[in-house]
């Protein structure tokens, strides 16, 4: 039984980035767009560790909007020490007063997210007191209420890159006549990645990434942006993102696309995600093109990209085990397994409820955090040696296995010639 009153904070991990150059040709009309960006990577409270701000993506996002035509007097940027609760609240109220009736307001937050046991979610401002979240933390409900009360604009974007950021979707549902787009790195019930994957994907789409133009019509729609985020978070982070539209069309323009996507083949199509064996480990990659018999793959390391040519034999299709709804399983949470029931199953994700615990603890998980009573022990041949493994799935004479001493990135399908001593 879990005893914590607060769910753990999550923070973006930062490393140097090659950045994303804004392209003028991708500009949408932002003359009536107003943007507020809050990014907190260090805190007044010594219990919250400081992190590097090298090539931080919240700053880069601000620069992208500026390059795309949003005037500086239409924007607010609050980073670290400037992002106190008082500054955030006053700045939010002030910028909302400027938004015209046909304008768009965009709110973005990056940093920590936390929840109290009553379900209230907070984004961690610089001067937050962990023992008094209700009076010192930036409440997600406050953000929604303030926009509904003060905004005269026609449209609003609610975006966040932090744990439990999907709580913004509930605020989006309440916006009434304000057409609202909500896009978040996580659901309302899940912690978030330690990488900048979500914000990088947003920046790429705003900059007209050709791969994001799924229907090749020369533009990137809101719907295509949502699809890009969903795939990036799933394959790069094994995480379910949040995306919802209220009174907004999925066909509305986000940005004009720029450039032409490369060409590949049916084995690993351009834009698809795969696993590549590189630097002695399997890593998630995106296929950019096939050239001279090799695949150009995009790796993403925290906040920087790297394109590398990979031989076909060092690529494999990503696979996610799915379990039936109503199955009783064990789910890994903070180093321990707890009994749970699968309530929903969707595209490799499972919405689970911990037996004996409040619904507050329900969350979306992938198979790498699930155990059933059906796994079988085995030994699997790899590179000339036999390694202990468990069989997760069996189909068409092949076995999908997990090496017990390795990360789930090593999971693979093997034939009967590479497996032995299968037993419960």
C-alpha positions, 0 to 999 in steps of 0.5 A: 500500500502506498503511503505518500501524500504527494506524488513525486516531482519530475524534472526535465533533464538538460544537455547541450542541443544543436537547436532548431533554426526557425524558418521564415517560410513556415510562418502562420499569422501570429499578429494577434497571438499572445504567449506566456512561457514559464520555465523553472529549472532551479528552485528556492527550496534547497530540497529541489536540485538545480539543473543545467540551463544549457540550450534550454528548450523553453527559451528556444520556444520563446525565440521561435515564436518571436521569429514567427512574428509574435511581437515582444510586447505580446510575450512574457518569459519567466525563467527560474528566479523570475518565475515566482508565484506572484510574478506568474499570477500578475503576469498572467492577468496582465497579458490576458487583458491585452488579448483582443476578442479575435486573438489567441493566447498560448500558455506554456510551462516546463519544470516540475509537476505534482499532485495532492491526494485530493487530485489537485495538480500544481506546477512548481514555481520558483518559490514553491513550499512543498509543505504548503502547495495550496498557498504557495504552488501554481495551481492548474485550476488557477490557470484555467479559472484566470483564463476563463475570467479574464480572457477576451480572446477567441482561442487558447492553447494550454501546453505543458512539459511536466509530470501530470500536465494532462490535468490541463485537459480538465481545464480545457473542458471548462473553457466554454466559448473560448476555443481551446487546444490542450497539448501536454507531455503526460496524462493527468495521472502520469509522471513525465520524461526526463527529456525535452522530447515534448517541447522539441516536437512542438518546436519542430512542428512550429518550424515546419518539419516536413515529416510532420506534414503527414498528408503532404499538403504543404502545411502542418495542422493541429491534428498532425501536431497531435499525431507527431507528439503522440508518436514521439512520446510513445516511441522515444519515451514510452509515455502517453501524452495528452491532446484535446481540442475543444471547439477547435478543428484538427484541420486548423493550421499550425504552420506551413511545412518546409522542405521535402522529406527523404525517401525510404522503403516499406521495411522502415518508412520515412518518418517511422520509429524503430530501434537501432543498435548503436554505441553498444546499445539499442536506442529509439530512432526515427527513420529520415531516409534510405541512402546507399543501402543504409538508413539515416536515423535521427537519435534524440539525446535529452535536448540534442539531435544526432543523425547517423547512418545505420545498416539494415541488420542493426535496425528492428521494428519497435514492438509493444506487448498488449494485455487483455482488459480486466486482466489481474497483473502486477505493476512496477511502481517506484521499485516495487510491484503492486497488484493491479487490474487493467481497465483499458488497453489502447495502442500498447498502453494500459490504464491500470487500477491498483487493487486496494488503492484509491483511483487517484493512483490509476495510471497509463503504463506500458508492458515494461512495467507489467508482470503476469503469471504467464511469463516463462523463463528461458535462455536466449542465444545472442552473439554466441552466448546464452543469456537468461530471459523471460518469454513475454509472448509467443506467436507463429513459432517465434518468441518475444523475449526480455533479457532479464539483466538488460533494459527493455530496449533489448527486447526482441523476437527470436526463432526456436533456434535461439531459445532453449530451456523454456519453463515456468 
